[in-house]
C-alpha cells in the first residue's frame, strides 16, 4: 500500500491465476491470466528482467537453452530469454484447420519439442521450428500425459499415456514403438516424469499410487505408497539428483517424496488449484516452485522449508468494487478482498479469498457481520468476505444468477436481489438466505443488471434491465411495476445503480444514461463520478477507483 496526499493507493489489489511455472539459472518464470509471462529472482522473489506478452492462457511453459517456450493449446511460441524478442514463426499442429486448439500435452527433450497433435505426435527442432522425423504413424488415443528424454546413446525417447490406460515408449525421431506397452498399473496415468539418474519412469496413476518403471526395458518397479487421490496433469517434478520427487494432487496438496525412505511430506495444503511443480536452480540451491489460481507463487528448498514470501505475481483487473461503511470490497480473478477505507490496508484475513462469479453486493447483518453475495450457476452465493466463510448453496437450485444487489426490507432486514437467466429476480434474506417473497418475473429475457434503493416514503425500489434492452422499476415488496419502461436503444443493459435519487444505467456499448428514480424522466447527461464512496466513522468520505492494471486508488474528502 502506498500513501498519497489525502488518500492511498494499492498497486496490486488483485492477481491473475498462475497457469504454469518453469525456471533456469536462478530465475522463476510464470505464465499468468493477465496474458503475460513474467520472471522473478528465485531467491529474493523480486521481479526479473524477462516479461513478455504471451498467450492469454499459456498452460505449457518451459526453458530450452536460451529460449522460453510456451503454448496455449493452439500455437507454440518461442522467446529469446535474454532480450524477450519472439523467435521465428509460431508453431501449429500440422494441417490443422482449427481456429483454436489442436495441440495437446507436450514436453521438451534436449533440442526437441514433442507435442500431441490430434491423435499423433509432432516433433519440432526448438531452435529452428522445423519438423523433425517422418510423419507419425503410430496409433494414439487421447493423451493424458507425455514425457520425453535423451538417452546416453543420443536417442530421444517419448513416453505416452492414453486415456484408455495404454502406456508406451517410442523413438521420438522415427516414431517406432520401443517394445510392448508398459504394465503394472490399473488405471490411466495422468502425469509422467523421467528420472535420469536411475533411468526410471515415474507416473501418477489416476486415483492410485505413483508408479515406477525401468525406462529402458519397460518393466514395472515397486510403486510408492498411495497418500492421496487424483492428480493434476503434469504434476511431477524431481530434484537434480533424482532423490526427491514433488507431486501435486487434485486437493491442491503439494507432496515431497524422499525416494530413499519413500516417506511423503505435505508441504502445502491449498485452497485453490495449483500448477504442476517446477524445480528451479538458484544461488541458494534448487527450489521447488508452484503457482495457484489465486495468483500466489510459493517456494521451498529441497528440505521442505519455505523460502521467502509470496512474489508479486500477475496483476488482474479490479472487476467489481463496492463500499460499505468503513470498508471497500473488491472482486478480481482471485476472489473477493476487503480494504480499510481510511488506510487502504487489507481488512480481515487477506488469504481468505472467497470466490466471486457474477456481480458483487454486501451488507452488514444485525449482529455486525459483513455478508456478501455473488451470482453463480446454482443461485445466489452468500459469503463473509472478511473470513472467506461460504454459506452452503441449495444443491437443487440450478438457477443461473447473472447479477446481484443489496437493499433493506421495510422491517430493517438486509436482503439481496439477484437477476437470473430466465427473466426472474430472486429476493433473499441476507443473513439466512431464505426467500422474502416469490421471485419477480421482470422479463422474458436474461436479467443482467439490478439495483435497489429505499425512497423517502419507504418504498423499496428495484430496477431491472438486461437482454430485452429496457429498464423496469418495481416495488420490491409488493411486486408492482412502477411507471413505464425506460427504453435504452439497441444495446443490452449491463449495469444499474442509484445515486442521490438518480437511476444510472450502462449498456454494453459503454453508453451511460440517467433518469430520475421516481418519475423516470431523463436526468441530463451530467457524468457520474467514477468509483464508489465509503463513509468513515468520523463522517469523512473516501472514494475509490479500481484499475484495469489491478490497482486500487482512493481519495478522501
Secondary structure, DSSP 4 states (H G I P E B T S, - for coil): -EEETTEEEES-S-BPPEEEEEEETTEEEEEETTSEEEEEETTT--EEEEEEE--TT--EEEEETTEEEEE-SS-EEEEETTT--B-SPPB--TT---SS-----EEEETTEEEEE-SSSEEEEETTT--B-SSPP-S----EEEEEEEE-TTS-EEEEEEETTS-EEEEETTT--B-SSPP-S-SS-EEEEEEETTTTEEEEEETTS-EEEEETTT--EEPPPPP-SS---TT-EEE-TTSSEEEEE-TTSEEEEEETTTTEEEEEEE-SS-BPPPEEE--TTS-EEEEEBTTS-EEEEETTS-B-SS-----B----EEEEETTEEEEEETTEEEEEETTT--EES-TT--B---EEEEEEE-TTS-EEEEEEETTEEEEEETTTTEEPPP-TT--PPEEEEEEEE-TTS-EEEEEEETTSEEEEEETTT--BSSPPEE--SS-EEEEEEEE-TTS-EEEEEEETTSEEEEEETTT--B-SPPEE--SS-EEEEEEETTEEEEEETT--EEEEETTT--B--SPPPPSSEEEE-TTS-EEEEEE-TTS-EEEEE-
